[in-house]
Amino acid sequence: MRVPLLDLKAQYAEIRGEVEAAVLEVMESQLFRGGPQVEGFEREMAGYTGCAHAAGVASGTDALYLLFRALELKPGDEVITTPFTFFATAGAIVNAGGVPVFADVRPDTLTLDPAAVEERITPRTRAIVPVHLFGHCADMDAFLDLGGRHGIPVIEDAAQALGASHNGRMAGSMGRAAAVSFYPTKNLGAAGEGGMVLTSDPALDEKVRLLRCHGARAAYLHDMVGVNSHLPALQAAVLRVKLRHLDRWNDLRRRHALRYAEALGGAEGVSLPVELPGYRHIYHQYVVRIPRRDEAKALFQAEGVGCGVFYPVPLHRQACFAAYSGDASCPVADKACGEVLALPVYPELTDGQIDTVADLLRRHVGVSD
Ligand SMILES: *Cc1c(COP(=O)(O)O)cnc(C)c1O
């Protein structure tokens, strides 16, 4: 049985009527930039996450970049983050004029380790950026405590975690601000690119809104040098439809994770993803750790079963960050890069497909029934 890593056509088949109506409505209005769809979606996202403000931008990368610009980093200002994340988290720090400082991750969730961050705080530290990796929130209580003691804002990279929560607080609502991505493969994906900045700090929200519009306070009057970065109305219209389904889709991902755990629990050599007490994991990716990972990947490819390696190379080992990460030692992240394999966990998966994937993984580690 062929099983893709993600099947967006299956999702579209289910919501085609709603999406087409929403897209047609924008076409009839001919309002493509700003307008009721964008404002409506911003309101709905603020309500969904429990933030006072939400500002649509062109991508998750831009959401991070605009947040770091809004913090007004000066040359040499440091931002501590994880090396085990998508490139954009650290790329945005450099593009905004900062210096990324990499601290190691926790061995259980592979999210940023608060103890490792504390060791790397200096008088130049201007922000701490935990990533809610694969849909499991980072240890925000510890980061908020740490940030509070040192007077350093905590910025959440919530690109992979919309709908996840930690002790009743939604991902994106816990720190000073958060970046969200609507890249098509994210749990809430646009029909193209999109992103959002969430915050309950009105001054920060205002600065991001200025920066996303070339720093213009009023037409042709520019307070700052910003960029042109907007969430298109067509994307907002599609995302409003999909937001209504997000909790149900995330529940299905959680259900699939349970079925994997039943099928794979106890399989020698397979470490399953963990959900710590008090956290709601929304399984943007279902990532196991296994021996001989590259062999498993080849086996999956040969059998027509989708899988992914997130991430094969940690950021402190990327050539473009060599100037910043010379002394970074992140052995937990290094080890994870050689062991991780993401299995299909999209909502529309059938039980039969899940069993096929689990059987294949059991075959790889040599467990027979
Ligand atoms: C996807 C992602 C981003 C970037 O989002 P884009 O919308 O693709 O620019 C940033 N951080 C993390 C952790 C991501 O997964």
The ligand as an SDF file (V2000), in Angstrom:
LIG
                    3D

 15 15  0  0  0  0  0  0  0  0999 V2000
    7.9730   26.5630    8.5990 C   0  0  0  0  0  0  0  0  0  0  0  0
    8.8090   27.1270    9.6840 C   0  0  0  0  0  0  0  0  0  0  0  0
    9.2480   28.4600    9.6560 C   0  0  0  0  0  0  0  0  0  0  0  0
    9.1130   29.3530    8.4590 C   0  0  0  0  0  0  0  0  0  0  0  0
    7.8590   29.4920    7.9540 O   0  0  0  0  0  0  0  0  0  0  0  0
    7.6430   29.8690    6.3920 P   0  0  0  0  0  0  0  0  0  0  0  0
    6.1980   30.2080    6.3520 O   0  0  0  0  0  0  0  0  0  0  0  0
    7.9920   28.6450    5.6090 O   0  0  0  0  0  0  0  0  0  0  0  0
    8.5180   31.0100    6.0690 O   0  0  0  0  0  0  0  0  0  0  0  0
    9.9340   28.9500   10.7540 C   0  0  0  0  0  0  0  0  0  0  0  0
   10.1880   28.1780   11.8160 N   0  0  0  0  0  0  0  0  0  0  0  0
    9.8110   26.8860   11.8640 C   0  0  0  0  0  0  0  0  0  0  0  0
   10.1190   26.0870   13.0850 C   0  0  0  0  0  0  0  0  0  0  0  0
    9.1280   26.3080   10.7930 C   0  0  0  0  0  0  0  0  0  0  0  0
    8.7820   25.0190   10.8520 O   0  0  0  0  0  0  0  0  0  0  0  0
  1  2  1  0
  2  3  1  0
  2 14  2  0
  3  4  1  0
  3 10  2  0
  4  5  1  0
  5  6  1  0
  6  7  2  0
  6  8  1  0
  6  9  1  0
 10 11  1  0
 11 12  2  0
 12 13  1  0
 12 14  1  0
 14 15  1  0
M  END
$$$$
